Amino acid sequence: MAASMMNSLTKLGILNHDKMPNMTTGTNGTAAAGLMDTLLASASQASPVLQLVLFVYRLLGLPFGLDPSILLTVAGTLWAAQYAIFQVYHYIEGIVEKHLMCSITVNDNDSIYHHLMEWLSKQPSLNNNRYLMAQTVWKSAWEEDEEDDENGVESHLFWTDGGQGDGGKYLNFSNQAARSVPRYVPALGTTGFWHKGTRFRVYRRKESFVNTSGWSAMKDQEEIKISSFGRSIAPIKLLLAEAKIQYYHDTHQKTTIYRPRQKEQRRDYSMWQQVARRPVRPMSTVVLDSEEKHNVLGDINEYLHPRTPRWYASRGIPLRRGYLFHGPPGTGKTSFSFALAGVFGIDIYVISLQDISVTEEDLATLFTRLPRRCIVLLEDIDTAGLRRDDDAEEEEEAKEKDIKAIEEKPTENGVKETATSEKPIANGTSETPKVNGTTEKKKPKKKSKKAEESESESDSSSDESDSDREKRKKKRSSKKSSSKKDSKKRSSGKKGDKLSPPESISLSGLLNAIDGVASHEGRVLIMTTNKPESLDEALVRPGRVDMQVAFSHASRQQACELFHRMYEARWKQPHQIEAPNNSILPASLVTQEVKKQEGKLILPGQTSDEKPMTPEELKEISKEFGSIIPEGVFSPAEIQGFLLKRKASPRKAITDAHGWIEATIKQKEAKSKVSTVQ
Ligand SMILES: Nc1ncnc2c1ncn2[C@@H]1O[C@H](COP(=O)(O)OP(=O)(O)OP(=O)(O)O)[C@@H](O)[C@H]1O
């Protein structure tokens, strides 16, 4: 590279050896030039930068007759001085930091890190900093809506005629990406800012290293250190408290939803990923028997009370509460779960047992990485197809063998006799045979699946023919190998492959996760299902499911309520938030004004030729709708779907209802998926 640079320079005429003073024979600076040539020759191999320095020397140093050693000495001295200054600066900085400053370090494994970054991005003094990092922010529909409320929703809307030229007016969001403003956070390294008269220093660093334990091969770790001058750490603590308050302010009327992270993105402490944050669902919007609603609310309320853990501990009961919401699709199981999260101001952690990236081990770990109070939503556990067939077959086999062993235990004289002693059987259940030959179950013990497999396979006391046994073994091994193949397919991520369904999580795996020793205490577990009868008894036994709630198709009264809510012109914010007396929250955040919004349900661009309705009229018409809808035939979701298509016209909904009911009942009878009237 150096040689080519020399060639280029020669070609450009900058380094013309012919025009240069004679380096070897000239009187002026002969020794220096000789030295230069030697240096140049070696430098061209060593460093192009050094070569450049020497080239500059030739241009400037030689004409003025400067000794190269002087130049080198000056350069070396400058470098040493700069290095010394740098070292001294760091030494002094270290002393100042140690004795005159306070600092708090926050790791990105901790949620406060994200609260802090969000807060920092909103500090005007930091936003004017010269060193920032820009981050694209993906906003949810709700966050955008809030921003629009502040800025005026119409200000940025872009309309087109849809290319039809018929005077239609359609929204177009092609400018959306350009509109989104990035978030600015401190760049890696040191930055500083003023806040409330205090100068804070932010030192942000990122490290990538090989992950020896955990989920992925590489691990990134970020750390942020906030320091301030003075011997009191209080200003930094206040700053962090402020960051948390702002986070609370941003999220207090919202429910945050988490799901397991994609495998490759998982790290020890971030198994969960925030996937959405949406406004809390008001409990009043869930149409359900009010007694049932209050029973659940009261039960969870009691369970989440700070004194409850002590109560449970003093009685040796694990601090867990489980609920089973069962009923046909679209009857409000998920909606009720979200409404509960809103009432108690806790987040929801959703796990789908069909998620191919969640293995049994992951499931157990996910349950250990939950916050103090939260709702864990295990959706549609029936469709999860918990793996049981192998277990059941082995259990059955083991029982069979045990009974035979009891019946045919050979005596010393070779005669088979009925055993009388207690004997453990392969599935971990020890049974005491009764005099009449029947068995009585004793305390069942769970065994690992491996142990069960080896036991059931090694047992050869059965008197079935060898060929039968062989056949059965073959069948089982083929089942296992196909299961292994499935497992491979599952890990290769072939989702939705009907020929090879992914290996599901086993029932014992799920039970271990739910109430294993490491399982998190304090969470509220909600399982939803469309087919409660298909669930294993073990899954719904008290301790795992403490309360069951049945959801059903809408009654007339519920249809009336759904109708009324759809056309209600006025609605309330869900609840007032009251903070305890010792709350650190500022008064403005403690009691949230109950906002009443005058809401017109007619959307922009949508017109209704119906006359506005008084509240009394709406009540009447709602009752009328309730009386038209047949009892227990349609799910609330179906009714909601019908009304949504007529959201600006309650009277039209009444008129259309008869036709829709008739057509939908016919469709249901024909078990057709095609709607003729929507
Ligand atoms: N009881 C109800 N009260 C109010 N809205 C309801 C009710 N049931 C269903 N809905 C509406 O129907 C839609 C589907 O409801 P949701 O997802 O809660 O049903 P689900 O029982 O969980 O269904 P699935 O079993 O298919 O998961 C939601 O938009 C919800 O608003």
The ligand as an SDF file (V2000), in Angstrom:
LIG
                    3D

 31 33  0  0  0  0  0  0  0  0999 V2000
  -68.6100  -10.7630   27.6690 N   0  0  0  0  0  0  0  0  0  0  0  0
  -68.1970   -9.8460   26.8150 C   0  0  0  0  0  0  0  0  0  0  0  0
  -68.3740   -8.5450   27.0880 N   0  0  0  0  0  0  0  0  0  0  0  0
  -67.9440   -7.6210   26.2360 C   0  0  0  0  0  0  0  0  0  0  0  0
  -67.3220   -7.8700   25.0820 N   0  0  0  0  0  0  0  0  0  0  0  0
  -67.1210   -9.1380   24.7750 C   0  0  0  0  0  0  0  0  0  0  0  0
  -67.5300  -10.1880   25.6140 C   0  0  0  0  0  0  0  0  0  0  0  0
  -67.1990  -11.3360   25.0440 N   0  0  0  0  0  0  0  0  0  0  0  0
  -66.5860  -11.0560   23.9010 C   0  0  0  0  0  0  0  0  0  0  0  0
  -66.5330   -9.7310   23.7280 N   0  0  0  0  0  0  0  0  0  0  0  0
  -65.9100   -9.0630   22.5980 C   0  0  0  0  0  0  0  0  0  0  0  0
  -65.6020  -10.0550   21.6400 O   0  0  0  0  0  0  0  0  0  0  0  0
  -64.2540  -10.0060   21.2340 C   0  0  0  0  0  0  0  0  0  0  0  0
  -63.5800  -11.3240   21.5520 C   0  0  0  0  0  0  0  0  0  0  0  0
  -63.5870  -11.5090   22.9410 O   0  0  0  0  0  0  0  0  0  0  0  0
  -62.4950  -12.3420   23.7300 P   0  0  0  0  0  0  0  0  0  0  0  0
  -61.2330  -12.4100   22.9590 O   0  0  0  0  0  0  0  0  0  0  0  0
  -62.4200  -11.8190   25.1080 O   0  0  0  0  0  0  0  0  0  0  0  0
  -63.1770  -13.7580   23.7140 O   0  0  0  0  0  0  0  0  0  0  0  0
  -62.5980  -15.1260   24.2040 P   0  0  0  0  0  0  0  0  0  0  0  0
  -63.6530  -15.7730   25.0080 O   0  0  0  0  0  0  0  0  0  0  0  0
  -61.2780  -14.9240   24.8670 O   0  0  0  0  0  0  0  0  0  0  0  0
  -62.3990  -15.8700   22.8360 O   0  0  0  0  0  0  0  0  0  0  0  0
  -61.4550  -17.0990   22.4770 P   0  0  0  0  0  0  0  0  0  0  0  0
  -61.8990  -18.2520   23.3000 O   0  0  0  0  0  0  0  0  0  0  0  0
  -61.6830  -17.2990   21.0210 O   0  0  0  0  0  0  0  0  0  0  0  0
  -60.0680  -16.6590   22.8070 O   0  0  0  0  0  0  0  0  0  0  0  0
  -63.6230   -8.8430   21.9440 C   0  0  0  0  0  0  0  0  0  0  0  0
  -63.4960   -7.7920   21.0380 O   0  0  0  0  0  0  0  0  0  0  0  0
  -64.5820   -8.4580   23.0340 C   0  0  0  0  0  0  0  0  0  0  0  0
  -64.6860   -7.0700   23.1240 O   0  0  0  0  0  0  0  0  0  0  0  0
  1  2  1  0
  2  3  1  0
  2  7  2  0
  3  4  2  0
  4  5  1  0
  5  6  2  0
  6  7  1  0
  6 10  1  0
  7  8  1  0
  8  9  2  0
  9 10  1  0
 10 11  1  0
 11 12  1  0
 11 30  1  0
 12 13  1  0
 13 14  1  0
 13 28  1  0
 14 15  1  0
 15 16  1  0
 16 17  2  0
 16 18  1  0
 16 19  1  0
 19 20  1  0
 20 21  2  0
 20 22  1  0
 20 23  1  0
 23 24  1  0
 24 25  2  0
 24 26  1  0
 24 27  1  0
 28 29  1  0
 28 30  1  0
 30 31  1  0
M  END
$$$$
